Amino acid sequence: MSASDLPILLPAYGEILLLVLASAILLVDLFLPERLRGLTHWLSLATLAACFVLTVQVVRATGGQAAYTFGGMFVADLMANVLKLVVYAAVAAVLVYSRRYLAERGMLRGEFFVLALFATLGMAVMISANHMLALYLGLELMSLCVYSMVALNRDSATSTEAAMKYFVLGALASGLLLYGMSMLYGATGTLDLTQMAQVIAVGQVNGVVLVFGLVFVVAGLSFKLGVVPFHMWIPDVYHGAPNAMTLFISTAPKLAAFAMAVRMLVNGLIDLAGDWQQMLVVMAVLSMALGNFAAIAQTNIKRMLAYSTISHMGFMLLGLLAGVVGGNRFSAPDAYSAAMFYTVVYVLMSLGSFGMVLALSRAGFEAEELDDYRGLNQRDPWLAFLMLLLMFALAGVPPTVGFYAKLAVIDAVIKAGQIWLAVVAVLLSLVGAFYYLRVVKLMYFDEPRDAGPIAPGRDVRWLLSANGLAMLVLGVMPGSLMALCLVAVQGLYPLAR
Amino acid sequence: MLRLIWLVPALPLAGFVVLAASGGRLDRRSIAWIGAGSVGLAALAAIAVAAAFVAAPPPAGAYTQVLWHWIEAGDFSARASLYLDPLAIVMMLVVAGVGFVIHLYSVEFMRGDEGYNRYFAYMNLFVAAMLLLVLAGDLAFLFVGWEGVGLCSYLLIGFWYRDAVNGAAAQKAFIVTRTGDAAMAVGLFLLFASLGTLDIQGIALRAPGAWAPDAAPVVAATALLLAGAVGKSAQLPLQVWLPDAMAGPTPVSALIHAATMVTAGVYLIARNHVLFALAPAVQYAVAIIGALTLLGAGGAALAQHDIKRVLAWSTVSQIGYMFLALGVGAWAAAIFHFMVHAFFKALLFLAAGVVIQALGGEHDIFRMGGLRRRLPLAFWAFLVGGASLSALPLVTAGYYSKSLILDAAWASPQGGAWLWAAAWVGAALTGLYTFRVVFQVFFGAGATTDTHRVGWPIRIPLAVLMLLSVIGGFVEAPQVAGRLEAFGHFLASALPPLQPAVAPGTGFALGVAEGIASFGGIALAYAFFLRRRSIAALVARSAIAAALHRLLESGWGFDRLDDHLLVRPYLALARRLRADLADPGYDALAAAAAAAHRGLSRSQNGRVRWYAGGIVVGSILLVGAGVWL
């Protein structure tokens, strides 16, 4: 079947279904009595499952080829569909992990689910955007939902403060992004990423305007990724937000931010790679340094993981900046797929480690201090073992998948001839190993401080087990996921030629 | 059917996972069923796969199963693949079969131990790792099994970890074998760097084209592999760990430190025989190491008091025979002796275990005696095993395998009269030290003990191994006993047969000579240790004999030598370096990291306007980077 035989809106079927069902849940929830709130939870999960299945069907129908709709503003290529699948799965996991936590704190209200689903819709739009307006639309839809989610516990001063900070800085970043987009429009006369790439490729564009536009676009998306020097919101927001919201913002939005970076920099501006790769080098090194050094003496695990996010996103940038070597895109698929693999793996690791924080918390106890993890092995050996796997994966210890993620990125960096960058990355990862392994040390070699019950639900226990063991299974058999990332990246417009 | 090969290592691994994950919630009955059952099922799977292989040999005489692509990094590719050929089949059957009977034995032997669950978990992990080692089709994958068995060996030697001596023995074993393993790892790197693959068959295909005989890289690579094999198989000069390894439970000694793991070095060399054939100098070194080890260890076995240490030195000595066979190119003979040795040495250890348990943990043979009547089963088992070890002509399996090695040492172009003579003296020594134990422990007058009754989980393994120690040799027979080469023919597609064969007349003479060595050793033992103890006492009183005895008992003083040459200088150096120049450097690094942390934390002051300022400054920096860089 050729692309023209397909229904015109087929590439966006998943998003349309998500919109319809999310709106339906919004309405249904209005009429639900409090004791039936669990229904919203299951409906949300069912929605995500339905979107997952539908997206798989879209891949089947398009045969993995890129399909455009809405006048080329929206693209469903393999990378978009794969990332969306991961997003749906990640959001579903977030819902499962956070249900008990929210219920115990009176936050299990319809707003949470509706905001989460609309944020998911925003991410899906970002991932599939082939036009700067669509991209911005998705970004703002996601961001606004997330700001409100951080503030959902409106009686908590820290949460509202975190939400305010997030909102103000996010608005500033959006402003920078829009400013950059307008300059790019001025230079190229289009906001369509495919056309923009073509215009730039022809030449005859005002270079200075283009570079200024690029700078502000990079600044805007760096804010979303949370890399230095646009990282400052991350520790405060991660720390201040309720744990369930921290889990949410630290996982699926990272995939969307990655997609946004790829869409803008690779789909639209790959001919400026020489410029933006330089910027990414600076930010990657700074992020890895700041993230790791700032994390080593934190006493709060959420804050520690927040800094660790910064360093991981910096590491991921290494993959993005190693694609084009001297104008040659020969090794770009390997490099970008390494970055994609790294992001997906990071999301899995982050889900597991924040999920563990939620699993250990109970009414009136947040389990967010490192001291709360002392002697976990004596209290619940299986959870301690899963946490060990997650920490090893974050530190990049073989045979966990974290090692292969780092290996793939470093391989790309070395192939790009940037040996010094690889050395710096390894050394800074070594700094990182210190604080991850400290958690392991606390769990296995110290006496427990907290004696409260550990009673995550059966569903959380199973999901956490799957999540933790995935670190090991994917680490021993990383081949298929790596191959998937490679195929997905090879389908990108500028690399498919 | 061959496709089920993955089950063979996977079943014990599953057993390990279940036992390790149970966290002590299982009762002893379930532990025994899971622990022994998983290995039993693996043995059945191994038999089924072997039967299918023999019934319908796959094309090219080997079957490869790629489980998954394990590591792909640049040009480096390691496949998790299993490779089944006749050599692997023999190894697999012995490991799974002997492993199962020893597990069965352990069900009763370890019954009273509080670490029952831990014991079977480690044992299952060991069997899984050992099966992986012998079935791996890729040297990197083989190395996983290689290190896995090393780990299990460490864990099981130190199984009774509350006694510091056992912990020290475990560490000694680990560190000494690690010395060899490090060399082996370098050898693997070298092979990969030169040939671009670690696939065993790929190496065998590419090596002859890439290297002329005795080329420097192949000599280096084989020498490094040999170092790994020497460490694992406790050959000179890395034999020191094995006698101490007897600190573990007796079934562990039987399985790991006699029947299977310590022979991994033999397997490694046989598996890479193409490489060793390209490096005749190294191959000759294998033979020399084997000959020296078999003599030295045989002597040391003669002076031990601890029944398990006698057997340990005897293991070192018998593996020396296997190395000798490898060194003269008699690959199949080495594997044959490995198989037979696994049967009779496991039998000897298991019988010794019964004796030790009956005497409440007594190891000293001079405090035993006359146990023939009280422990008839152990007596017969030990006698059969000892006869097989001493290569009693015609009726025992040990005779067939050992005489094959002696014949090869004589006839092979790499061999010669000297190597044959060393092996011949070793054979006599074997009879002497083995029957010294038999006569001392089971004959004469001695300690009293109640009749010790053992249940079927101990009887069956002993019976099976007794049977195998006798008939296990009837698959290959030398000249003197009517030529039969079933075993060699079976292995021929994996291991080339020895050329030239022994001439018929010489073969007969050699066979007779070997018989004389065996009988001579036993007769000497009879004279010294049963009939005329006064002679032995008289000899023992002379100063020279006493000094020799001390030297032999200490295993030729290698422990003291290592202690003075390596351990003490190393410790002294470590003490001296405790407060050296490097330390402040590292401390400075840590202090710098802490300082960096403080500085960076200060940047996170919680004020939004600072953060916004940071974004602005960052954008300006990016403009700078974009415009000027």
Contacts between the chains, C-beta under 8 A, distances in Angstrom:
chain1	res1	chain2	res2	distance
A	164	B	608	7.5
A	165	B	608	5.1
A	165	B	611	7.0
A	168	B	608	5.4
A	168	B	612	7.1
A	169	B	608	6.8
A	169	B	611	5.6
A	169	B	612	6.3
A	169	B	615	6.8
A	172	B	612	5.6
A	172	B	615	5.8
A	173	B	615	6.8
A	176	B	615	7.4
A	176	B	619	6.3
A	208	B	627	7.4
A	211	B	626	4.7
A	211	B	627	6.0
A	212	B	623	6.8
A	212	B	626	7.6
A	212	B	627	8.0
A	214	B	626	6.2
A	215	B	619	6.6
A	215	B	622	4.7
A	215	B	623	4.9
A	215	B	626	4.7
A	216	B	619	6.7
A	218	B	622	6.1
A	219	B	615	7.1
A	219	B	618	6.6
A	219	B	619	4.6
A	219	B	622	5.9
A	222	B	618	7.7
A	223	B	615	7.0
A	228	B	618	7.7
A	229	B	614	5.2
A	229	B	615	7.0
A	229	B	617	6.5
A	229	B	618	3.3
A	229	B	621	7.0
A	230	B	614	7.6
A	230	B	615	5.6
A	230	B	618	5.7
A	232	B	603	7.6
A	232	B	604	6.6
A	232	B	610	7.5
A	232	B	611	3.9
A	232	B	614	5.2
A	232	B	615	7.7
A	233	B	611	6.4
A	235	B	604	5.5
A	236	B	604	7.2
A	236	B	606	6.3
A	275	B	626	5.2
A	276	B	626	7.7
A	278	B	625	5.4
A	278	B	626	7.2
A	278	B	629	4.6
A	279	B	622	5.2
A	279	B	625	5.0
A	279	B	626	6.1
A	282	B	621	7.3
A	282	B	622	7.8
A	282	B	625	5.7
A	289	B	596	7.8
A	290	B	600	5.6
A	293	B	593	6.1
A	293	B	596	4.3
A	293	B	597	5.2
A	293	B	600	5.5
A	294	B	597	6.0
A	294	B	600	4.3
A	294	B	601	6.0
A	294	B	604	7.2
A	296	B	593	6.1
A	296	B	594	7.5
A	296	B	597	5.3
A	297	B	594	6.8
A	297	B	597	5.0
A	297	B	601	7.6
A	381	B	23	6.1
A	382	B	21	7.8
A	382	B	23	8.0
A	407	B	73	6.2
A	411	B	73	6.1
A	411	B	74	6.3
A	431	B	593	6.3
A	476	B	68	7.8
A	476	B	70	7.2
A	477	B	68	5.0
A	477	B	70	7.7
A	479	B	68	6.4
A	479	B	69	4.8
A	479	B	72	6.8
A	482	B	72	7.8
